[in-house]
Amino acid sequence: MSEVPTRFLVVGAGGIGGIVAGCLAEVGADVTAVSTNPAIRAAVESAGFRLREEGDERAVAGRIVAAPPPGEVFDVIVMATQPPQVEEAARGAIGALAPNGRIVVLQNGLCEERIAAIAGRERVIGAIVAWGASMPEPGVYDRTASGGFTIGRLDGEPDPACKAIGEAFEAIGPVVYTNNLIGARWSKLALNCAISSLPTIAGERLGPLVRVRRYRRLVLEVMTEVVAVARREGVALEKVAGTLDLEWIALTDAERAMKLGSPALTAKHALLIAVGLRYRRMRSSMLAAIERGRTPAIDFLNGEVVARAARHGIMTPVNARVVETVWAIAHGEKISARETLDQLFQETRP
């Protein structure tokens, strides 16, 4: 691809995809969004991408289609589906990628390797999303947390194509580059395993949950298990958004055993309160998927951790119970929200 990408195809027009497509279109980029949902297409066709942020709403005209247009070629394909749909969507879109084009992976989890098997490692760029969005109704996109992107390649330093995409993404939020995409992905995975999965079980937003000490302890237990698996995988963890150090926040054996707090443990709880404040309006996309009758991404988050832990002979009881509980909800079991989290807390106490 040229140093300046000229045509974008955004596959998926949910919360994240709608914001990306709308913001790129707003600055004059040649962008086409793909959505298999006819209600979303009808809403965008009639009223544009309706972007909400900090109480303001603006409408941005844009092109949206049901599938990648036959015969058209795009310099950048942005994957913005939920993780369970990303491989099928990539296979359906890869024929529209220019010979020197790039495919950008926005999904949480470790999806770059999956897309590399389809597109080739050299064509894959990871863009870790550090902001939140929801789609309260078709075509309406509510930005629920500020932030930008961490962008990198699976192998090596960011190249000119990577940086050109980053420059375009500045229209959406600030961009930083990483030479350690895998380490940054694992750190974000540790965060998502907690702040996406636990609110799914509770059926509520993150902010109210982290005000409760025992739920913060669950968050710490989830992250600690993820860090242990990452270490066994040989991953050098990066700070999330340059500030959240997962190596530090992971509980030590002494902290897990102690009945009372310590200055370090108190500081970890305080940091989680700050994270909850930043993402207080964020609503789990997994919960939204379940409500819409779609497959939740739990196997790409906590489930990924549990599966990799098993290969190394590591026990991850908290993440395993989270996976079981989210699937029970997805299969229609009635749960008592916070009472279920309370039970999870008691069952997984070290």
Contacts in CASP RR format, 6 or more apart in sequence:
PFRMAT RR
TARGET T0000
AUTHOR 0000-0000-0000
METHOD contacts of the structure
MODEL  1
MSEVPTRFLVVGAGGIGGIVAGCLAEVGADVTAVSTNPAIRAAVESAGFR
LREEGDERAVAGRIVAAPPPGEVFDVIVMATQPPQVEEAARGAIGALAPN
GRIVVLQNGLCEERIAAIAGRERVIGAIVAWGASMPEPGVYDRTASGGFT
IGRLDGEPDPACKAIGEAFEAIGPVVYTNNLIGARWSKLALNCAISSLPT
IAGERLGPLVRVRRYRRLVLEVMTEVVAVARREGVALEKVAGTLDLEWIA
LTDAERAMKLGSPALTAKHALLIAVGLRYRRMRSSMLAAIERGRTPAIDF
LNGEVVARAARHGIMTPVNARVVETVWAIAHGEKISARETLDQLFQETRP
1 75 0 8 1.000
1 76 0 8 1.000
1 98 0 8 1.000
1 100 0 8 1.000
1 101 0 8 1.000
1 102 0 8 1.000
1 161 0 8 1.000
1 164 0 8 1.000
2 75 0 8 1.000
2 100 0 8 1.000
2 164 0 8 1.000
3 160 0 8 1.000
3 161 0 8 1.000
3 164 0 8 1.000
4 164 0 8 1.000
4 167 0 8 1.000
5 75 0 8 1.000
5 76 0 8 1.000
5 102 0 8 1.000
5 161 0 8 1.000
5 164 0 8 1.000
5 165 0 8 1.000
5 168 0 8 1.000
6 30 0 8 1.000
6 75 0 8 1.000
7 30 0 8 1.000
7 31 0 8 1.000
7 32 0 8 1.000
7 72 0 8 1.000
7 73 0 8 1.000
7 74 0 8 1.000
7 75 0 8 1.000
7 76 0 8 1.000
7 98 0 8 1.000
8 21 0 8 1.000
8 24 0 8 1.000
8 29 0 8 1.000
8 30 0 8 1.000
8 31 0 8 1.000
8 32 0 8 1.000
8 74 0 8 1.000
8 75 0 8 1.000
8 76 0 8 1.000
8 77 0 8 1.000
8 78 0 8 1.000
8 168 0 8 1.000
9 31 0 8 1.000
9 32 0 8 1.000
9 33 0 8 1.000
9 34 0 8 1.000
9 68 0 8 1.000
9 74 0 8 1.000
9 76 0 8 1.000
9 77 0 8 1.000
9 78 0 8 1.000
9 93 0 8 1.000
9 96 0 8 1.000
10 17 0 8 1.000
10 18 0 8 1.000
10 20 0 8 1.000
10 21 0 8 1.000
10 24 0 8 1.000
10 31 0 8 1.000
10 32 0 8 1.000
10 33 0 8 1.000
10 34 0 8 1.000
10 78 0 8 1.000
10 80 0 8 1.000
11 34 0 8 1.000
11 68 0 8 1.000
11 77 0 8 1.000
11 78 0 8 1.000
11 79 0 8 1.000
11 80 0 8 1.000
11 81 0 8 1.000
11 89 0 8 1.000
11 90 0 8 1.000
11 93 0 8 1.000
12 18 0 8 1.000
12 33 0 8 1.000
12 34 0 8 1.000
12 35 0 8 1.000
12 79 0 8 1.000
12 80 0 8 1.000
12 81 0 8 1.000
12 89 0 8 1.000
13 21 0 8 1.000
13 33 0 8 1.000
13 34 0 8 1.000
13 35 0 8 1.000
13 37 0 8 1.000
13 40 0 8 1.000
13 41 0 8 1.000
13 44 0 8 1.000
13 64 0 8 1.000
13 80 0 8 1.000
13 139 0 8 1.000
14 35 0 8 1.000
14 40 0 8 1.000
14 80 0 8 1.000
14 133 0 8 1.000
14 135 0 8 1.000
14 141 0 8 1.000
15 133 0 8 1.000
15 134 0 8 1.000
15 135 0 8 1.000
15 141 0 8 1.000
15 142 0 8 1.000
15 285 0 8 1.000
16 80 0 8 1.000
16 106 0 8 1.000
16 129 0 8 1.000
16 132 0 8 1.000
16 133 0 8 1.000
17 33 0 8 1.000
17 78 0 8 1.000
17 80 0 8 1.000
17 106 0 8 1.000
17 133 0 8 1.000
17 141 0 8 1.000
18 33 0 8 1.000
18 49 0 8 1.000
18 80 0 8 1.000
18 133 0 8 1.000
18 135 0 8 1.000
18 139 0 8 1.000
18 141 0 8 1.000
19 51 0 8 1.000
19 133 0 8 1.000
19 141 0 8 1.000
19 143 0 8 1.000
19 172 0 8 1.000
20 78 0 8 1.000
20 80 0 8 1.000
20 106 0 8 1.000
20 169 0 8 1.000
20 172 0 8 1.000
21 31 0 8 1.000
21 33 0 8 1.000
21 49 0 8 1.000
21 62 0 8 1.000
21 64 0 8 1.000
21 80 0 8 1.000
22 31 0 8 1.000
22 33 0 8 1.000
22 49 0 8 1.000
22 51 0 8 1.000
22 60 0 8 1.000
22 62 0 8 1.000
22 141 0 8 1.000
23 51 0 8 1.000
23 60 0 8 1.000
23 171 0 8 1.000
23 172 0 8 1.000
24 31 0 8 1.000
24 168 0 8 1.000
24 171 0 8 1.000
24 172 0 8 1.000
25 31 0 8 1.000
25 49 0 8 1.000
25 60 0 8 1.000
25 61 0 8 1.000
25 62 0 8 1.000
25 63 0 8 1.000
26 51 0 8 1.000
26 58 0 8 1.000
26 60 0 8 1.000
26 171 0 8 1.000
27 171 0 8 1.000
29 168 0 8 1.000
29 171 0 8 1.000
31 62 0 8 1.000
31 63 0 8 1.000
32 63 0 8 1.000
32 64 0 8 1.000
32 65 0 8 1.000
32 69 0 8 1.000
32 72 0 8 1.000
32 74 0 8 1.000
33 44 0 8 1.000
33 49 0 8 1.000
33 62 0 8 1.000
33 63 0 8 1.000
33 64 0 8 1.000
33 65 0 8 1.000
34 64 0 8 1.000
34 65 0 8 1.000
34 66 0 8 1.000
34 67 0 8 1.000
34 68 0 8 1.000
34 93 0 8 1.000
35 41 0 8 1.000
35 44 0 8 1.000
35 64 0 8 1.000
35 65 0 8 1.000
35 66 0 8 1.000
36 66 0 8 1.000
36 67 0 8 1.000
37 138 0 8 1.000
38 66 0 8 1.000
39 138 0 8 1.000
40 64 0 8 1.000
40 135 0 8 1.000
40 138 0 8 1.000
40 139 0 8 1.000
41 64 0 8 1.000
41 65 0 8 1.000
41 66 0 8 1.000
42 138 0 8 1.000
43 50 0 8 1.000
43 137 0 8 1.000
43 138 0 8 1.000
43 139 0 8 1.000
43 140 0 8 1.000
44 62 0 8 1.000
44 64 0 8 1.000
44 139 0 8 1.000
45 64 0 8 1.000
47 59 0 8 1.000
47 139 0 8 1.000
48 59 0 8 1.000
48 60 0 8 1.000
48 61 0 8 1.000
48 62 0 8 1.000
48 139 0 8 1.000
49 59 0 8 1.000
49 60 0 8 1.000
49 62 0 8 1.000
49 139 0 8 1.000
49 141 0 8 1.000
50 57 0 8 1.000
50 58 0 8 1.000
50 59 0 8 1.000
50 139 0 8 1.000
50 140 0 8 1.000
50 141 0 8 1.000
51 57 0 8 1.000
51 58 0 8 1.000
51 59 0 8 1.000
51 60 0 8 1.000
51 141 0 8 1.000
51 143 0 8 1.000
52 140 0 8 1.000
52 141 0 8 1.000
52 142 0 8 1.000
52 143 0 8 1.000
53 142 0 8 1.000
53 143 0 8 1.000
54 143 0 8 1.000
67 92 0 8 1.000
68 74 0 8 1.000
68 92 0 8 1.000
68 93 0 8 1.000
68 95 0 8 1.000
68 96 0 8 1.000
69 96 0 8 1.000
71 96 0 8 1.000
72 96 0 8 1.000
73 96 0 8 1.000
73 97 0 8 1.000
73 98 0 8 1.000
74 96 0 8 1.000
74 97 0 8 1.000
74 98 0 8 1.000
74 101 0 8 1.000
75 98 0 8 1.000
75 101 0 8 1.000
75 102 0 8 1.000
76 101 0 8 1.000
76 102 0 8 1.000
76 103 0 8 1.000
76 104 0 8 1.000
76 165 0 8 1.000
76 168 0 8 1.000
77 90 0 8 1.000
77 93 0 8 1.000
77 94 0 8 1.000
77 96 0 8 1.000
77 97 0 8 1.000
77 101 0 8 1.000
77 102 0 8 1.000
77 103 0 8 1.000
77 104 0 8 1.000
78 103 0 8 1.000
78 104 0 8 1.000
78 106 0 8 1.000
78 127 0 8 1.000
79 86 0 8 1.000
79 89 0 8 1.000
79 90 0 8 1.000
79 93 0 8 1.000
79 103 0 8 1.000
79 104 0 8 1.000
79 105 0 8 1.000
79 106 0 8 1.000
79 107 0 8 1.000
79 111 0 8 1.000
79 115 0 8 1.000
80 106 0 8 1.000
80 107 0 8 1.000
81 89 0 8 1.000
81 107 0 8 1.000
82 107 0 8 1.000
82 285 0 8 1.000
82 289 0 8 1.000
82 294 0 8 1.000
82 295 0 8 1.000
82 297 0 8 1.000
83 107 0 8 1.000
83 108 0 8 1.000
83 109 0 8 1.000
83 111 0 8 1.000
83 297 0 8 1.000
83 300 0 8 1.000
83 301 0 8 1.000
84 294 0 8 1.000
84 295 0 8 1.000
84 296 0 8 1.000
84 297 0 8 1.000
84 299 0 8 1.000
84 300 0 8 1.000
85 295 0 8 1.000
86 105 0 8 1.000
86 107 0 8 1.000
86 111 0 8 1.000
86 114 0 8 1.000
86 115 0 8 1.000
87 114 0 8 1.000
87 115 0 8 1.000
87 118 0 8 1.000
90 103 0 8 1.000
90 115 0 8 1.000
90 118 0 8 1.000
90 119 0 8 1.000
91 118 0 8 1.000
93 103 0 8 1.000
94 103 0 8 1.000
94 118 0 8 1.000
94 119 0 8 1.000
97 103 0 8 1.000
97 119 0 8 1.000
97 123 0 8 1.000
100 161 0 8 1.000
101 123 0 8 1.000
101 161 0 8 1.000
102 123 0 8 1.000
102 124 0 8 1.000
102 125 0 8 1.000
102 161 0 8 1.000
102 162 0 8 1.000
102 165 0 8 1.000
103 115 0 8 1.000
103 119 0 8 1.000
103 123 0 8 1.000
103 124 0 8 1.000
103 125 0 8 1.000
104 125 0 8 1.000
104 126 0 8 1.000
104 127 0 8 1.000
104 165 0 8 1.000
105 111 0 8 1.000
105 112 0 8 1.000
105 115 0 8 1.000
105 124 0 8 1.000
105 125 0 8 1.000
105 126 0 8 1.000
105 127 0 8 1.000
106 126 0 8 1.000
106 127 0 8 1.000
106 129 0 8 1.000
107 297 0 8 1.000
107 300 0 8 1.000
108 129 0 8 1.000
108 188 0 8 1.000
108 189 0 8 1.000
108 192 0 8 1.000
108 196 0 8 1.000
108 297 0 8 1.000
108 300 0 8 1.000
108 301 0 8 1.000
109 185 0 8 1.000
109 188 0 8 1.000
109 189 0 8 1.000
109 192 0 8 1.000
109 297 0 8 1.000
109 300 0 8 1.000
109 301 0 8 1.000
109 304 0 8 1.000
110 185 0 8 1.000
110 186 0 8 1.000
110 189 0 8 1.000
110 300 0 8 1.000
110 304 0 8 1.000
111 300 0 8 1.000
112 124 0 8 1.000
112 126 0 8 1.000
112 154 0 8 1.000
112 181 0 8 1.000
112 185 0 8 1.000
113 154 0 8 1.000
115 124 0 8 1.000
116 124 0 8 1.000
116 154 0 8 1.000
121 154 0 8 1.000
121 155 0 8 1.000
122 155 0 8 1.000
124 153 0 8 1.000
124 154 0 8 1.000
125 151 0 8 1.000
125 152 0 8 1.000
125 153 0 8 1.000
125 161 0 8 1.000
125 162 0 8 1.000
125 165 0 8 1.000
126 151 0 8 1.000
126 152 0 8 1.000
126 153 0 8 1.000
126 154 0 8 1.000
126 181 0 8 1.000
126 185 0 8 1.000
127 149 0 8 1.000
127 150 0 8 1.000
127 151 0 8 1.000
127 152 0 8 1.000
127 165 0 8 1.000
127 166 0 8 1.000
127 169 0 8 1.000
128 149 0 8 1.000
128 150 0 8 1.000
128 151 0 8 1.000
128 181 0 8 1.000
128 184 0 8 1.000
128 185 0 8 1.000
128 188 0 8 1.000
129 148 0 8 1.000
129 149 0 8 1.000
130 147 0 8 1.000
130 148 0 8 1.000
130 149 0 8 1.000
130 150 0 8 1.000
130 240 0 8 1.000
130 241 0 8 1.000
131 143 0 8 1.000
131 145 0 8 1.000
131 146 0 8 1.000
131 147 0 8 1.000
131 148 0 8 1.000
131 173 0 8 1.000
132 143 0 8 1.000
132 144 0 8 1.000
132 145 0 8 1.000
132 279 0 8 1.000
132 282 0 8 1.000
133 141 0 8 1.000
133 142 0 8 1.000
133 143 0 8 1.000
133 144 0 8 1.000
134 141 0 8 1.000
134 142 0 8 1.000
134 144 0 8 1.000
134 282 0 8 1.000
134 283 0 8 1.000
134 285 0 8 1.000
134 288 0 8 1.000
135 141 0 8 1.000
135 142 0 8 1.000
136 142 0 8 1.000
144 279 0 8 1.000
144 281 0 8 1.000
144 282 0 8 1.000
144 283 0 8 1.000
145 278 0 8 1.000
145 279 0 8 1.000
145 281 0 8 1.000
145 282 0 8 1.000
147 173 0 8 1.000
147 174 0 8 1.000
147 241 0 8 1.000
148 169 0 8 1.000
148 172 0 8 1.000
148 173 0 8 1.000
148 174 0 8 1.000
148 175 0 8 1.000
149 166 0 8 1.000
149 169 0 8 1.000
149 172 0 8 1.000
149 173 0 8 1.000
149 174 0 8 1.000
149 175 0 8 1.000
149 176 0 8 1.000
150 175 0 8 1.000
150 176 0 8 1.000
150 177 0 8 1.000
150 178 0 8 1.000
150 184 0 8 1.000
150 238 0 8 1.000
150 241 0 8 1.000
151 158 0 8 1.000
151 162 0 8 1.000
151 165 0 8 1.000
151 166 0 8 1.000
151 169 0 8 1.000
151 175 0 8 1.000
151 176 0 8 1.000
151 177 0 8 1.000
151 178 0 8 1.000
152 158 0 8 1.000
152 162 0 8 1.000
152 177 0 8 1.000
152 178 0 8 1.000
152 179 0 8 1.000
152 181 0 8 1.000
152 184 0 8 1.000
153 159 0 8 1.000
153 162 0 8 1.000
153 181 0 8 1.000
154 181 0 8 1.000
154 182 0 8 1.000
156 179 0 8 1.000
157 179 0 8 1.000
158 177 0 8 1.000
158 178 0 8 1.000
158 179 0 8 1.000
162 177 0 8 1.000
163 177 0 8 1.000
166 175 0 8 1.000
166 177 0 8 1.000
167 175 0 8 1.000
169 175 0 8 1.000
176 242 0 8 1.000
178 184 0 8 1.000
178 238 0 8 1.000
180 236 0 8 1.000
180 238 0 8 1.000
182 235 0 8 1.000
183 230 0 8 1.000
183 235 0 8 1.000
183 236 0 8 1.000
183 237 0 8 1.000
183 238 0 8 1.000
184 238 0 8 1.000
184 240 0 8 1.000
186 226 0 8 1.000
186 230 0 8 1.000
186 233 0 8 1.000
186 235 0 8 1.000
186 237 0 8 1.000
186 246 0 8 1.000
187 237 0 8 1.000
187 238 0 8 1.000
187 239 0 8 1.000
187 240 0 8 1.000
187 244 0 8 1.000
187 246 0 8 1.000
188 240 0 8 1.000
189 226 0 8 1.000
189 301 0 8 1.000
189 304 0 8 1.000
189 305 0 8 1.000
190 222 0 8 1.000
190 223 0 8 1.000
190 226 0 8 1.000
190 227 0 8 1.000
190 230 0 8 1.000
190 237 0 8 1.000
190 246 0 8 1.000
191 223 0 8 1.000
191 240 0 8 1.000
191 244 0 8 1.000
191 246 0 8 1.000
191 275 0 8 1.000
192 301 0 8 1.000
193 222 0 8 1.000
193 223 0 8 1.000
193 226 0 8 1.000
193 301 0 8 1.000
193 302 0 8 1.000
193 305 0 8 1.000
193 319 0 8 1.000
193 322 0 8 1.000
194 218 0 8 1.000
194 219 0 8 1.000
194 222 0 8 1.000
194 223 0 8 1.000
195 206 0 8 1.000
195 219 0 8 1.000
195 275 0 8 1.000
195 276 0 8 1.000
195 279 0 8 1.000
195 282 0 8 1.000
195 284 0 8 1.000
196 284 0 8 1.000
196 285 0 8 1.000
196 286 0 8 1.000
196 297 0 8 1.000
196 301 0 8 1.000
197 222 0 8 1.000
197 284 0 8 1.000
197 286 0 8 1.000
197 298 0 8 1.000
197 301 0 8 1.000
197 302 0 8 1.000
197 322 0 8 1.000
197 326 0 8 1.000
198 209 0 8 1.000
198 215 0 8 1.000
198 218 0 8 1.000
198 219 0 8 1.000
198 222 0 8 1.000
198 322 0 8 1.000
198 341 0 8 1.000
199 205 0 8 1.000
199 206 0 8 1.000
199 209 0 8 1.000
199 282 0 8 1.000
199 283 0 8 1.000
199 284 0 8 1.000
199 287 0 8 1.000
200 284 0 8 1.000
200 286 0 8 1.000
200 287 0 8 1.000
200 290 0 8 1.000
200 296 0 8 1.000
200 298 0 8 1.000
200 326 0 8 1.000
200 329 0 8 1.000
201 322 0 8 1.000
201 325 0 8 1.000
201 326 0 8 1.000
201 329 0 8 1.000
201 335 0 8 1.000
201 337 0 8 1.000
201 340 0 8 1.000
201 341 0 8 1.000
201 344 0 8 1.000
202 209 0 8 1.000
202 215 0 8 1.000
202 337 0 8 1.000
202 338 0 8 1.000
202 340 0 8 1.000
202 341 0 8 1.000
203 284 0 8 1.000
203 287 0 8 1.000
203 337 0 8 1.000
204 337 0 8 1.000
205 280 0 8 1.000
205 281 0 8 1.000
205 282 0 8 1.000
205 283 0 8 1.000
206 276 0 8 1.000
206 279 0 8 1.000
206 280 0 8 1.000
206 282 0 8 1.000
206 284 0 8 1.000
207 276 0 8 1.000
207 277 0 8 1.000
207 279 0 8 1.000
207 280 0 8 1.000
208 280 0 8 1.000
209 215 0 8 1.000
209 341 0 8 1.000
210 216 0 8 1.000
210 219 0 8 1.000
210 272 0 8 1.000
210 273 0 8 1.000
210 275 0 8 1.000
210 276 0 8 1.000
211 273 0 8 1.000
213 269 0 8 1.000
214 341 0 8 1.000
214 342 0 8 1.000
214 345 0 8 1.000
215 341 0 8 1.000
215 345 0 8 1.000
216 269 0 8 1.000
216 272 0 8 1.000
216 273 0 8 1.000
217 345 0 8 1.000
218 318 0 8 1.000
218 341 0 8 1.000
218 344 0 8 1.000
218 345 0 8 1.000
218 348 0 8 1.000
219 272 0 8 1.000
220 249 0 8 1.000
220 250 0 8 1.000
220 251 0 8 1.000
220 268 0 8 1.000
220 269 0 8 1.000
220 272 0 8 1.000
221 251 0 8 1.000
221 256 0 8 1.000
221 318 0 8 1.000
221 348 0 8 1.000
222 302 0 8 1.000
222 318 0 8 1.000
222 319 0 8 1.000
222 322 0 8 1.000
223 246 0 8 1.000
223 249 0 8 1.000
223 250 0 8 1.000
224 250 0 8 1.000
224 251 0 8 1.000
224 256 0 8 1.000
225 305 0 8 1.000
225 309 0 8 1.000
225 314 0 8 1.000
225 316 0 8 1.000
225 317 0 8 1.000
225 318 0 8 1.000
225 319 0 8 1.000
226 246 0 8 1.000
226 305 0 8 1.000
226 319 0 8 1.000
227 237 0 8 1.000
227 246 0 8 1.000
227 247 0 8 1.000
227 250 0 8 1.000
228 250 0 8 1.000
228 309 0 8 1.000
228 314 0 8 1.000
228 316 0 8 1.000
229 305 0 8 1.000
229 308 0 8 1.000
229 309 0 8 1.000
229 312 0 8 1.000
229 314 0 8 1.000
229 316 0 8 1.000
230 237 0 8 1.000
230 246 0 8 1.000
232 309 0 8 1.000
232 312 0 8 1.000
232 314 0 8 1.000
233 308 0 8 1.000
233 312 0 8 1.000
237 246 0 8 1.000
237 247 0 8 1.000
239 245 0 8 1.000
239 246 0 8 1.000
240 246 0 8 1.000
244 271 0 8 1.000
244 275 0 8 1.000
248 268 0 8 1.000
249 268 0 8 1.000
249 271 0 8 1.000
251 265 0 8 1.000
251 268 0 8 1.000
255 261 0 8 1.000
255 262 0 8 1.000
255 264 0 8 1.000
255 265 0 8 1.000
256 350 0 8 1.000
257 350 0 8 1.000
258 265 0 8 1.000
285 297 0 8 1.000
286 296 0 8 1.000
286 297 0 8 1.000
286 298 0 8 1.000
286 301 0 8 1.000
286 326 0 8 1.000
287 296 0 8 1.000
289 295 0 8 1.000
289 296 0 8 1.000
289 297 0 8 1.000
290 296 0 8 1.000
290 329 0 8 1.000
290 330 0 8 1.000
295 330 0 8 1.000
296 326 0 8 1.000
296 327 0 8 1.000
296 330 0 8 1.000
298 322 0 8 1.000
298 323 0 8 1.000
298 326 0 8 1.000
298 327 0 8 1.000
298 330 0 8 1.000
299 323 0 8 1.000
302 319 0 8 1.000
302 320 0 8 1.000
302 322 0 8 1.000
302 323 0 8 1.000
302 326 0 8 1.000
303 319 0 8 1.000
303 323 0 8 1.000
305 316 0 8 1.000
305 319 0 8 1.000
306 316 0 8 1.000
306 319 0 8 1.000
306 320 0 8 1.000
306 323 0 8 1.000
309 315 0 8 1.000
309 316 0 8 1.000
309 319 0 8 1.000
317 348 0 8 1.000
318 344 0 8 1.000
318 348 0 8 1.000
321 344 0 8 1.000
321 347 0 8 1.000
321 348 0 8 1.000
322 344 0 8 1.000
325 335 0 8 1.000
325 340 0 8 1.000
325 344 0 8 1.000
328 335 0 8 1.000
329 335 0 8 1.000
END
